Each structure stands twice: as structure tokens, then as C-alpha cells.
């Protein structure tokens, strides 16, 4: 999931970055950085955001 996709999902749910921060426990500054750069987020962060935004992070080894 890219920052662009996270932003689009957040907006589709009508959430501000601050509201997503409150619900997920992820600092608003981190959400901003993920949404506006190509920074790689930690799995813990993606999982926390996913719980609020309705997505699941899956890693597959092939």
C-alpha cells in the first residue's frame, strides 16, 4: 500500500490526518510523511493504519 492509497482511503472515509492519528495511535506527522513521500512505513505502522482504514497487510514469501 502506497502513501497515495492510504491518503485516498483516509479521505474516502472522511477522516483528517489528525482523526486517523487519534484512532490508530500513529503520530500525525508520521501519517503526513507516509502520504507525501516515498518513505517506507514500518509493518507496525501499516497494521495500525490498516485496522482503521479497513485493509490488511500480508507478506508472502515465494
Protein Blocks (a to p, Z undefined) as FASTA:
>chain_A
ZZklmmmmmmmnopafklmmmmnopafklmmmmmmmccdcdfklmmmmmmmnopacdddd
ZZ
